[in-house]
């Protein structure tokens, strides 16, 4: 699978980042992500507020496969893990249980698929992709979905949503360090954070392409 196809698959997995969620969360996203922006720029990485260092390494590894580093910077370079970490003690506090239960379940899945392995971050890129693909294959394979509670979002869906938000939010307010997310999709500084973000979500249900974005795809 090519880098482009893999990125498309992972970004499309689960439910798309909804306009309603962005609109409802926007003030809190900006407020909470101010801390993440400072953390991402700090010469000495600050302590995480929600994650343990080990958990943060796992989350960062997943974000790096959702929006990978190839010929352009990805989620790792954008400092997305700091955005998610701070978000989980502010605007995303309701998702704490999803992460608390989802991360151990992911470790279990890693061990099931690759005996002897215990950490997602310790797998090869191909193995990591296989684990993430398995999130989308729970029903077909008869596996229990990664859900923290009845009605909760799928763990990977939640993490994917947070990754995209942290990657594309205004650099003044969070993880999109040095504007790498905007550079990837061809946005300029003055553009607003609104759908569609770029080629990978232009076909999401409920999202209508703006003329300028349509010209880019």
C-alpha positions in Angstrom: 0.0 0.0 0.0 1.4 3.4 -1.0 2.0 6.2 1.5 -0.9 8.1 0.0 -3.3 5.2 0.2 -2.3 4.3 3.7 -2.8 7.9 4.9 -6.2 8.0 3.2 -7.2 4.7 4.8 -6.2 5.7 8.3 -7.7 9.2 8.1 -11.0 7.8 6.8 -11.2 5.1 9.4 -14.2 5.5 11.7 -16.4 8.6 11.6 -15.0 11.7 9.9 -14.1 14.7 11.9 -17.4 16.5 12.1 -18.1 20.1 11.5 -20.5 20.1 14.5 -17.7 18.9 16.8 -15.3 21.6 15.6 -17.8 24.3 15.9 -18.9 23.3 19.4 -15.4 22.8 20.6 -13.6 25.7 18.9 -13.3 28.2 21.8 -12.1 25.4 24.1 -9.7 24.1 21.5 -8.1 27.5 21.1 -7.9 28.0 24.9 -6.6 24.6 25.7 -4.1 24.4 22.9 -2.2 27.5 24.0 -0.4 25.3 26.4 0.4 22.8 23.7 1.9 25.4 21.5 4.3 26.5 24.3 5.1 22.8 25.1 5.9 22.0 21.5 8.3 25.0 21.2 10.1 24.4 24.5 13.7 23.5 24.4 13.2 21.0 27.2 10.0 18.9 26.8 7.6 19.6 29.6 6.0 17.0 31.7 2.7 15.5 30.4 -0.4 16.5 32.3 -2.5 13.4 31.6 -0.3 10.7 30.0 2.6 8.9 31.6 5.8 9.2 29.5 5.1 5.6 28.3 1.6 6.4 27.3 2.6 9.5 25.6 5.2 7.5 23.5 2.4 5.1 22.5 0.0 7.9 21.5 2.7 9.8 19.6 3.5 6.6 17.7 -0.1 6.2 16.7 -0.4 9.8 15.6 2.7 9.4 13.5 1.0 6.6 11.6 -2.3 8.5 11.2 -0.5 11.5 9.7 3.0 10.1 8.9 6.2 11.8 8.1 7.2 11.3 4.5 8.3 14.1 2.1 6.5 16.5 4.4 6.4 16.7 8.2 3.7 14.7 10.0 1.9 14.6 13.4 5.1 14.0 15.3 6.8 17.1 14.0 3.6 19.1 14.6 3.7 18.2 18.3 0.2 16.7 18.2 0.8 14.6 21.3 1.0 17.7 23.5 -2.2 19.0 22.0 -4.0 15.7 22.9 -2.4 15.5 26.3 -3.5 19.0 27.4 -6.9 18.5 25.7 -7.6 15.5 27.9 -7.5 17.7 31.0 -9.5 20.5 29.4 -11.9 20.3 26.4 -11.6 16.5 26.0 -11.9 15.5 29.6 -14.9 13.3 28.7 -12.5 11.2 26.6 -10.2 10.3 29.4 -11.8 6.9 30.0 -11.6 6.2 26.3 -7.8 6.6 26.5 -7.4 5.0 29.9 -9.1 1.8 28.6 -8.1 2.0 25.0 -4.4 2.1 25.5 -4.2 -1.1 27.5 -6.5 -2.8 25.0 -4.2 -1.7 22.2 -1.2 -3.2 24.1 -3.3 -6.5 24.3 -4.0 -6.3 20.6 -0.3 -5.8 19.9 0.6 -8.9 21.9 -2.1 -10.9 20.3 -1.0 -10.0 16.8 2.8 -10.0 17.4 3.7 -12.4 20.2 6.6 -11.1 22.3 5.8 -7.5 21.5 4.3 -5.3 24.2 4.4 -1.8 22.8 2.9 -0.3 19.7 5.9 2.1 19.6 8.3 -0.8 19.4 6.7 -2.3 16.3 7.9 -1.7 12.7 5.9 0.7 10.6 4.3 -2.2 8.7 3.3 -3.9 12.0 1.9 -0.7 13.3 -0.2 -0.3 10.3 -1.5 -3.8 10.7 -2.6 -3.0 14.2 -4.4 0.1 13.1 -6.0 -1.6 10.2 -7.4 -4.2 12.7 -9.4 -1.5 14.4 -11.5 -1.3 11.3 -11.8 -5.1 11.1 -13.3 -5.9 14.5 -16.7 -6.9 13.2 -15.4 -9.1 10.4 -12.8 -10.8 12.6 -15.2 -11.2 15.5 -13.0 -9.1 17.8 -14.4 -6.9 20.6 -14.3 -3.3 19.5 -12.0 -0.9 21.4 -14.7 0.9 23.3 -14.3 2.4 26.8 -18.0 2.4 27.7 -21.4 1.7 26.0 -21.9 4.4 23.4 -18.3 5.7 23.6 -16.4 6.5 20.5 -14.0 3.9 19.2 -10.6 4.5 20.7 -8.9 4.9 17.3 -11.7 7.1 16.0 -11.3 9.4 19.0 -7.5 9.5 18.6 -7.7 10.1 14.9 -10.1 13.0 15.5 -7.8 14.5 18.1 -4.8 14.0 15.8 -6.4 15.8 12.9 -7.5 18.7 15.1 -4.1 19.1 16.6 -2.4 18.9 13.3 -4.5 21.6 11.6 -5.4 24.1 14.4 -3.8 27.5 14.2 -0.1 27.3 15.2 -0.7 30.1 17.7 -2.9 27.8 19.7 -1.5 24.3 19.6 0.0 21.3 18.0 0.4 22.5 14.4 4.0 23.4 15.1 5.5 25.7 12.5 2.3 25.4 10.5 3.3 21.9 9.1 -0.3 20.8 8.9 -1.2 23.8 6.8 1.8 23.4 4.5 0.8 19.8 3.8 -2.7 20.8 2.6 -1.6 24.1 1.0 -3.3 26.5 3.3 -2.0 30.0 4.0 -1.9 31.6 7.4 -5.0 33.7 6.9 -7.2 30.8 6.0 -9.8 29.7 8.6 -9.9 26.2 10.1 -13.0 24.9 8.3 -13.9 22.0 6.1 -12.7 20.7 3.8 -9.1 20.4 5.2 -7.7 18.9 2.0 -7.8 15.9 -0.4 -8.3 13.3 2.3 -11.6 14.5 3.7 -13.2 16.2 0.7 -15.6 13.3 0.2 -16.8 13.0 3.8 -20.6 12.9 4.1 -21.9 16.3 5.1 -18.8 18.2 4.0 -19.1 20.5 1.0 -16.0 21.6 -0.9 -15.3 25.3 -1.2 -14.3 26.5 -4.6 -10.7 27.2 -3.7 -10.3 23.8 -2.1 -12.0 22.0 -5.0 -9.4 23.6 -7.3 -6.6 22.1 -5.2 -7.9 18.5 -5.3 
